[in-house]
Amino acid sequence: MRTLHVYDFDTVIDRKRTNSVKWDFCTCCDGADQMLPMWVADMDFQSPPEVMEAVLRVAGHGVYGYSEMPSGYYDAIVSWLDTRHRWSVQPGSLSYSPGVITGMNVAIQTFTAPGDRIILQSPVYPPFLASIRNNGRQVVNNQLVLRDGRYEMDFDALEEQIDDRTRMLLLCSPHNPVGRVWTRAELERLADIVQRHDLLVFADEIHGDLVFPGFHHTPFASLSPEISARTITGVAPSKTFNIAGLKASVIITENTRMRHAFDQAQERVFGLYTANVFAIAAAEAAYRYGGPWLDQALPYLAANVEYVQQRLARDIPQVSAVQPEGTFLMWLNFSKLGLSQAALRETIFCGAQVGLNDGTSFGEGGDGHMRINIGCPRAMVEEGVSRIAAVL
Ligand SMILES: Cc1ncc(COP(=O)(O)O)c(C=O)c1O
């Protein structure tokens, strides 16, 4: 009989002075020397032991020359998508990208023209907006609506917003920051719209593995061959196994003509061919062996969410959070406090010395909100909520 390995998510690991964006570069409040950072979306856990071993093996070799992805790397990704998401893709549909957002930018440049209109659904991860604007395309905001405490897509508005110049929709699935894991029915309704209006979709599914019990992530491209033919999908082991710093994202384009165009643009314009030597080994090990680790991380994260909800209800009832169905992020609503956003920032960042993401950075619908990252040991979540409770 195999014994179950129990992973440790409780130990607080000191990440200070490791060049961590979250811990060493938080600029939320000048002079706040006791800042507890709960912002940037990485977790404070060690990665699965197999991932650490893979990285150490590469490190110990001492020669870090140019590297290429072996077939085992592709096989591990394909097998993961198949077993976890019932999405069967060919290894040839995969392209390397250092980041999903890099892939999004390449897709925008390759498949749309300056001045074209691209849809996003705010509040949403800030680089969505930047990727459209920085490439000289026009932003169309199909803002999410809050119905009965749950964010939903506004399909009626979407139909009206699409015109002849609209080319692409940036889908965030699961959605950061509101934590929705879009149902198959919702995605099918969206698919019907993008098909009728001949839109391309960039599906950012970086949080697709981080789904809580009772919810199910459906890869958008898996809905039908017709939808797959117009979809470019970004996935990554970075959030799932906490290896964002290794830059090992994957772009999946099943439409062969589009994949060639994507790969060509990436290589010609950006000189991007292959991953770094650590990323290759870590990504393969993560997808091949990391499942049991993830299966224990998810209930831990769900319990962190539950803890925050209970503390809000008990100690800070004027602050609420929509219930996330996935991700390790929670979208906190402070609007009942009646504070300006500047006063809210001052209160949370400088008063409580807790580093959160300012809601307004997620676009329209973000006012009065902040995003908290609960991908950390319970003790840190307790400390963060207690600090916030103490200043409100
Ligand atoms: C929805 C979403 N997409 C993309 C990223 C960043 O991905 P990458 O580092 O692969 O560009 C994040 C990180 O927080 C995210 O939340």
The ligand as a MOL file (V3000), in Angstrom:
LIG
                    3D

  0  0  0     0  0            999 V3000
M  V30 BEGIN CTAB
M  V30 COUNTS 16 16 0 0 0
M  V30 BEGIN ATOM
M  V30 1 C -5.2630 36.0980 -15.3820 0
M  V30 2 C -3.7640 36.1630 -15.4150 0
M  V30 3 N -3.1110 36.0640 -16.5800 0
M  V30 4 C -1.7750 36.1090 -16.6590 0
M  V30 5 C -1.0060 36.2880 -15.5270 0
M  V30 6 C 0.4680 36.3750 -15.6520 0
M  V30 7 O 0.9090 35.3050 -16.3740 0
M  V30 8 P 2.3520 35.2550 -17.0210 0
M  V30 9 O 3.3230 35.5090 -15.9280 0
M  V30 10 O 2.4210 33.8860 -17.5750 0
M  V30 11 O 2.3480 36.3080 -18.0820 0
M  V30 12 C -1.6310 36.3970 -14.2810 0
M  V30 13 C -0.8390 36.6310 -13.0650 0
M  V30 14 O -1.3030 37.0670 -12.0810 0
M  V30 15 C -3.0360 36.3220 -14.2300 0
M  V30 16 O -3.6920 36.4110 -13.0690 0
M  V30 END ATOM
M  V30 BEGIN BOND
M  V30 1 1 1 2
M  V30 2 1 2 3
M  V30 3 2 2 15
M  V30 4 2 3 4
M  V30 5 1 4 5
M  V30 6 1 5 6
M  V30 7 2 5 12
M  V30 8 1 6 7
M  V30 9 1 7 8
M  V30 10 2 8 9
M  V30 11 1 8 10
M  V30 12 1 8 11
M  V30 13 1 12 13
M  V30 14 1 12 15
M  V30 15 2 13 14
M  V30 16 1 15 16
M  V30 END BOND
M  V30 END CTAB
M  END
